[in-house]
């Protein structure tokens, strides 16, 4: 590197970078004939890896700020936005996941401390704990996703069964679903099932389903009837009445009738985008931890652990804002 | 920013060591930036090599406590259930406190030299401007809409209609809709 810098003529202007960047080196070598011992002076009092990690994190700040900012702006500009229980969000599960990520932030810090103290075995244990906690977070997230999917809440249209309001379009979607050949067969099977082999919930559910089927095909139906149908399929109210989680889609999971969640589609788009990008970051973190576990985690590798830790804390940081914004707002 | 630090010379590339060691001089800088009590704790903790396990455990407990506090807004004991804005402000304050704790202690920013401001402040400002720039086009997108669009967009009245439908229940069934 230095040799090439010397070989370039001084102030040639041929390559501005070389002479400028190594001007000090070249001069030192020229004058002292290689006897001057040169010292690398970093421009900032931190290692290059850490500098790059912080630069990367500052771009990440803007990336997630854009996502979170658009979420907040979309949410508060929306004419209707679902409450957490409308979209089957469980606050206790979200709080548990927050706790898991906080724990993993502590374990990675402890791994770094252990590595700096040259206790490589201990560092490895903490690193493994971080990896497991991160995996637990993803597992809980996957469980939450499956709960959304099972209620027909998808961020893309052919699979999503979310309708914005109980209007004519919703009514025709329910009619279309009930008119599918396979559905007709299943409904006939349900009708023919003797009372005894059904649970109490299923018996009332079957009765409600029969009423909905007549209501939805009634040419004289009132606009309010569609709201009643939507409420029977998936109630919005959390307490009182028949309560949440006892809609027809819950009693008979194979029904998969379209459901009405005002603002639900925009909610699904933002929720899956935000948590999805966060989950991708978690996956990357887990890959990094797995790679780090292959090394001897002592003082020499503590720089790598520190950089991985910085990244992981940032992932934790994003979740700190995501949790209240998504689950509690 | 003073960068040249004689302490870092002996082993300039040994992982993290020199990076924190210039902090001795840099710390004095940052300690001067922090006022009063903050400066003394910075020094005290630095001598135990950045906080140590005790500090991390305290931060961990604080984070758990703060998470419980924001979760408290969800419980029925929260007194401002009819004014969601109070809860939002509270949770945002709690989140910012948690973020500060993580950044300052876990990410060691408290003990870093002044370069931390160069990286974090512009990024934070960009982040804020980014969100603010979305407000007129997206945040206010439903202030004035075409009539056709208003017909098909979800309204708060749809939520009320569904809740009403839940109370009324099916026409034939008992009023509770059970």
Interface residues (C-beta under 8 A of the other chain):
Chain A: X39 X40 X41 X42 X43 X44 X45 X46 X47 X50 X54 X55 X57 X58 X59 X61 X62 X65 X66 X68 X69 X70 X72 X73 X74 X76 X77 X78 X79 X80 X91 X92 X95 X98 X99 X102 X103 X105 X106 X109 X110 X113 X116 X164 X165 X166 X167 X204 X207 X208 X211 X212 X224 X227 X228 X230 X231 X232 X235 X236 X237 X240 X241 X242 X260 X262 X263 X299 X300 X301 X302 X303 X306 X309 X310 X313 X314 X316 X317 X320 X321 X323 X324 X327 X328 X329
Chain B: X1 X3 X4 X5 X8 X9 X12 X13 X14 X15 X16 X17 X18 X19 X22 X23 X26 X49 X52 X53 X56 X57 X59 X60 X63 X64 X67 X68 X70 X71 X73 X74 X84 X87 X88 X91 X92 X94 X95 X98 X99 X102 X103 X106 X107 X108 X112 X113 X115 X119 X120 X122 X123 X124 X126 X127 X128 X130 X131 X134 X135 X138 X139 X140 X141 X142 X152 X153 X154 X155 X156 X158 X159 X161 X162 X163 X164 X165 X166 X167 X168 X169 X170 X171 X172 X173 X176 X177 X178
